[in-house]
Amino acid sequence: MRQQRRLCTFKSLRIENKAIAQSASIILEFGNTAELCGSGRTAYRMSVTATSDSGGLNRNARIKHRNNPKAPLLVKVEFNINPSYNKQTFVATRPDSCGVEGCSRSAASYSFEYSMRRPFPVVTTVHFNISLGIPPLELDYYAQNETCKRFIFVQFPTRNYHCTGKANGNVKVRKRLKKKPIRLTVDPPRNVLLRLWHEGSEREHPDVAYSAN
C-alpha cells in the first residue's frame, strides 16, 4: 500500500513538473496614480501594463505571431466605473507607453484617467492576444487616493488549442473554445498568482492565490 501511494505521488509530481515545463508566464502590473487637479477633484489614472518572460514565450510554437517579436501581449483593456451598467466607460485599444523597442513584449501600458471628488470602483477587463489562449481577466478594483501598484503573475500552458479533425489531407483544423472571463477580487489592492491549465486537464478551474495586501 505504501509503495502504491509513493508511485501515485511520484506520478503526480511528474505530471506537475511537465505542466510547468510546458508553460510560459506573463506579469501584469495594475493600479492607479492620484493627483489633485483643483476644485476639490483628484485625477485618477488607472493603468495595466503587461510584461513577459521572453524565454517561455519564445519557446511557444503556438504563438500566432511568433514571426513578429513586437506582437502585443494585450489587445485591449476595458475600464468601467459604473459596474451596474454593462457598457464600458472607456476601452483602450492601443498602449500609451511602450518599451525601448516600441510597443512590444517588453512593456505596454493601457490607461484611463478620470477626475472625481472621491475614489470610485473600476472594473477592469484585460483581453490578451488570442494567440496566447488566455481568457480575459476581470479585475474588481477600487481607485486609491495615493499611487498604488500591484502585480498579477499569470502562468499559462503553451498547449492552448483543441484539434477538431483533419481537412485537405494532413492539414489539421484547430479551433479555440470560447472562454469566460476570470474574475479576480483586488479590492483592497493585492498581488495575485494565477495558474491556468491546458484544455483537457484534470484540473477544471484555475488556481488563484492572493497576497495579504
NORMONOR-V891195 format. One line per field, one symbol per residue. ss: DSSP state (~ for helix, > for strand, _ for the rest). phi: phi as a letter, one per 30 degrees, with the letter a starting at -180 (. if undefined). psi: psi as a letter, one per 30 degrees, with the letter a starting at -180 (. if undefined). A space follows every 50 residues. Layout:
BEGIN
ss->???
phi->???
psi->???
END
This chain:
BEGIN
ss->_~~~~~~~~~~~~~~~~~~~~_>>>>>>>>>>>>>>>>__>>>>>>>>>> >>_~~~~~_______________>>>>>>>_________>>>____>>>_ _>_____>>>>>>>>>____>>>>>>>>_~~~____>>>>>>_____>>> >>>>>>>____>>>>>>___>>>>>______>>>>______>>>>_____ ______>>>>___
phi->.ddddddddddddddddddddcbbbbcccbkacbbdbjhicbdccdbbbc bbdeddddddddddcddcdcdddccabccbcbedcddddabccbdcbbdd cjdcddabccbacbcadbdadbdccccceeddicddcccdcbecdbebbb bbcccbddcbbcdckbbhicddccbcddcddccbcbbdeadbcbcccdei ddddcddbbcdda
psi->eeeeeeeeeeeeeeeeeeeefglllkkkklallkkkglgglkjkjklkkk lljeeeeffjffkehffjfgkkekflkkkjgiffkfkkekjjfkkfklae gaiafekkkklkkkklflllkjjkjkklkfffgklkkjjjlkklflkkkl kjjjkllfjglkkgalkhcgkkkklkkkklkkkkjhjlkllkjkklllkf lfjellkkkkle.
END
